Amino acid sequence: MNIPKQEYPRPSFVRDRGWINLNGEWQFEIDHSDTGKERNFQNRETLSSKILVPYCPESTLSGIGYTDFMKAVWYKRDFDVPADWNKGKILFHIDACDYRTEVWVNGKSVGTHVGGYTPFAFDITDVVKYGEANTVVVYAFDDARDPLQPTGKQDTVYQNIHYCWYYTRTTGIWQTVWLEYVPDIYIDKVKMTPDVDNSLLKVRVTANTCVNASKVIAETFYEGKPMGKTEAVIDGKYVDFDINIEELYLWNPRDAKLYDIVFTLGEDKVTSYFAMRKVAIKGYAIEINDVPIFQRLVLDQGYCGEGVYTAPSSEYYEREIRWALEAGFNGARMHEKIFEPYYLYWADKLGYMLWGEYANYHWDCSRPEALYHMLPEWLEAVERDYNHPSIVGWCPVNEGTDFRIARTYIFLYDVTRAIDPMRPIIDTSGWIHAKTDVYDSHDYSGMPDFGKHYESLNTGEGPAYISMGWGRVPAIPYEEQPYMVSEFGAAAVNIMTHEPTEEEFEKFYKTFKEHVDVLLDNKKMCGFCYCQWCDSAIHECNGFITEDRRKKYDFARTYEIMNRKAYIEK
């Protein structure tokens, strides 16, 4: 059987006790009317077609390639559980399924999940049969036209026309499905916060259930050498403790020093990694380990060609990030999508800074019930990605449109800050602000207006430029925070429709340099984000690479343009 994405699905939380990859061929059926439950699809012998999981049915890699709206979809397959898995618990994982999911195992419903971007797992121990075939059925409801359902850049019109806010939809399963064998008492999650100044790692270990005086052991290593060990006792659901790090090696952009860590709770053992890295704002700069690092970001939409939302392998993301570093960028905005874990894994390993965002586009946050649909999944995303050193900031909303709902933006800022005390937060990127650590704008005006917009910011003679976006006004004025132009464009070269001339390429380099020079020379600017990393068909041809993953520009030239100035002066 063809099993795509065979790598262990959770690279920052590895348990080698036992797991089974359930990717591959599944039975599949589109349920346009969302009447499958009434028609007893959960107990059907067969569904009408086949699909290659974990690719969404809109993708060509799935074998379906159906790009019209699908109100609901159904999946079914058999799986075996080893006979010797009968001394613990069995968890059924789906790492992402868009949007509202229910799972049946051997005809019994085992759980539901709402949200299209975050992982979930159900305990199926009581319903499986050992050493023989079991049947799983997955149902996913997805209404991309519902203004309360966050969809990111997924298209809300039929044509999939690929303008800047209309990308191919993703319905149903789009990340790995797998089984995991765990002890009865196991480590559910770990939160790790580095304290660089005191050479400490602050840790919270949470068990799957309340336990009575159980010992947790945490052992740290750097390149195989022991770096510190701590034992603590869980008496309840979780325990907090510190680990003294004996030798300090700092994670920095493009110099990614990582420690390994092993957690043991009874029979359970989990391997992870962490970095000693702090992020802080000082003056007009964002500092990494007390050094001002100018954020040379690129906007990454997270679309993967024939796989739509889903990359074909871990190595795919390694190549993407290595190319971005080669081009001169030192990080990315993970734009309007919660990315697959291996993207963050390679960013951690390669020293590539990331800003985490939510997929809020087409989500009507002006309605009072909107937070009910967004907040739980945003909190799941922040919790999932908290331990990644590559994450240097959060932005729950992109391009908030209305100062009258400023309380919503303030609330999202405060909730994110309650979870994460260390990283900068942009409340809503680009147009308006209500409460933010970094002030930003989106500016596609082009030269010479682009240069003029930031003259008064640089001299201190006037307010910062504010991009109004559809004529809205800012909720709060600029208050001397670090400033970032978190979206800007330059002359694009489209190589998908014709063979560009040398003059077209030279125009791009000239225009790109003019924009970058304005930003690098502004003393209050902490960074920029160029739009974008990858073309989308022929409508957005402003990428550094094409949709089919070919380099468009001379990366040595773009690197030189962006890296003529190493740091922001203090």
Salt bridges, closest charged atoms under 4 A:
GLU29 OE1 - ARG44 NH1 3.12
ASP31 OD1 - ARG39 NH2 3.07
GLU102 OE1 - LYS37 NZ 2.77
ASP123 OD2 - LYS89 NZ 3.64
GLU180 OE2 - ARG10 NH2 2.77
GLU180 OE2 - ARG15 NH1 2.74
GLU180 OE1 - HIS93 NE2 2.78
ASP197 OD1 - LYS278 NZ 2.79
GLU231 OE1 - LYS215 NZ 3.51
ASP240 OD1 - ARG204 NE 2.70
ASP242 OD2 - LYS202 NZ 3.59
GLU247 OE2 - LYS225 NZ 2.54
ASP255 OD2 - LYS257 NZ 2.86
GLU267 OE1 - ARG17 NH1 3.95
ASP268 OD1 - ARG15 NE 2.71
ASP290 OD1 - LYS278 NZ 3.02
GLU318 OE2 - ARG322 NE 3.06
GLU320 OE2 - ARG319 NH2 3.44
GLU320 OE2 - ARG549 NE 3.05
GLU326 OE2 - LYS551 NZ 3.05
GLU340 OE1 - LYS5 NZ 3.12
ASP348 OD2 - HIS388 ND1 2.52
GLU357 OE2 - ARG333 NH2 2.52
GLU357 OE1 - HIS335 ND1 3.05
GLU369 OE2 - ARG367 NH2 3.13
GLU380 OE1 - HIS113 NE2 3.33
GLU383 OE2 - LYS189 NZ 3.00
ASP385 OD1 - ARG384 NE 2.63
GLU399 OE2 - HIS442 ND1 2.75
ASP402 OD2 - ARG404 NH2 2.51
ASP414 OD1 - LYS435 NZ 2.62
ASP420 OD2 - ARG423 NH1 2.69
ASP427 OD1 - HIS433 ND1 2.72
ASP437 OD2 - ARG417 NH2 2.78
ASP440 OD1 - HIS433 NE2 2.76
ASP443 OD2 - HIS453 ND1 2.75
GLU480 OE1 - LYS524 NZ 3.10
GLU487 OE2 - ARG333 NH1 3.15
GLU487 OE2 - HIS335 NE2 3.98
GLU487 OE2 - HIS442 ND1 3.47
GLU504 OE1 - HIS498 NE2 3.21
GLU506 OE2 - ARG557 NH1 2.81
GLU514 OE2 - LYS510 NZ 2.62
ASP517 OD2 - LYS513 NZ 2.67
ASP517 OD1 - ARG564 NE 3.05
ASP521 OD1 - ARG564 NH2 2.85
ASP535 OD1 - LYS552 NZ 3.10
ASP548 OD1 - ARG550 NE 3.22
GLU569 OE1 - LYS565 NZ 3.49
